[in-house]
Amino acid sequence: MIAANQLMTILQSWSQGVQVWGRDGMRKLWSASNVAIYGGGVKEPEFLNELSQMIGDYDRWRFLASRAAVSLASRGWARDRDS
């Protein structure tokens, strides 16, 4: 349940927010947000570059598994360092 003093805003793109609140208003809204989720599909290079800079370097963990004819032959975690 969302408390009375909270606001949840879901936008399809950065430019959609700029159209509603202007560039400065959108920057203020974005910088004050507690949670920011990028769902993919945006094709705005300026926004994506800024998002990439905010994220910075990170480690990505992924599960690796290979299957034999009957059972799981090997499994484990791999760490990729992206920058």
C-alpha positions in Angstrom: 0.0 0.0 0.0 1.3 3.5 -0.8 1.1 6.0 2.0 -0.7 9.2 1.5 2.4 11.3 1.2 4.1 9.1 -1.5 4.0 9.5 -5.2 4.7 6.8 -7.8 5.4 8.0 -11.3 6.0 5.7 -14.2 7.2 7.2 -17.5 7.8 5.5 -20.8 10.8 7.7 -21.6 12.8 10.6 -20.2 11.4 13.0 -22.9 7.9 12.2 -21.7 8.8 13.6 -18.3 10.5 16.6 -19.9 7.3 17.3 -21.8 5.3 17.4 -18.6 7.7 19.0 -16.1 10.3 20.7 -18.3 14.0 19.7 -18.4 14.8 21.3 -15.0 11.7 19.8 -13.3 12.5 16.4 -14.7 16.1 16.5 -13.4 14.8 17.5 -10.0 12.3 14.7 -9.9 14.9 12.2 -11.1 17.5 13.3 -8.6 15.1 13.3 -5.7 13.7 9.8 -6.4 14.4 7.0 -4.0 14.0 4.3 -6.6 14.7 4.5 -10.3 14.0 1.5 -12.5 15.0 1.3 -16.2 12.9 -1.1 -18.1 14.7 -1.0 -21.4 13.6 0.0 -24.9 14.5 3.7 -24.6 16.3 5.1 -27.6 17.5 8.4 -26.2 21.3 8.6 -26.3 21.6 11.6 -23.9 19.5 9.9 -21.2 21.2 6.5 -21.7 24.7 8.1 -21.5 23.7 9.8 -18.2 22.2 6.6 -16.9 25.4 4.7 -17.7 27.6 7.4 -16.0 25.4 7.2 -12.9 25.7 3.4 -12.8 29.4 3.4 -13.4 31.5 0.3 -13.1 29.7 -2.8 -11.9 30.0 -6.5 -11.5 27.4 -8.7 -13.2 26.8 -12.2 -11.8 25.3 -14.9 -13.9 24.5 -18.5 -13.4 26.2 -21.0 -15.7 25.0 -24.5 -16.2 25.6 -27.2 -18.7 23.4 -30.3 -19.1 24.5 -33.8 -19.7 22.1 -36.4 -21.1 20.5 -37.2 -17.8 21.7 -34.7 -15.1 23.2 -31.4 -14.6 26.9 -31.8 -15.5 28.3 -28.6 -14.1 27.1 -25.4 -12.6 28.5 -22.3 -11.0 28.5 -18.6 -10.9 30.5 -16.3 -13.2 31.4 -12.7 -12.5 31.8 -10.3 -15.4 33.3 -6.9 -14.7 31.7 -4.2 -17.0 32.9 -0.7 -17.3 
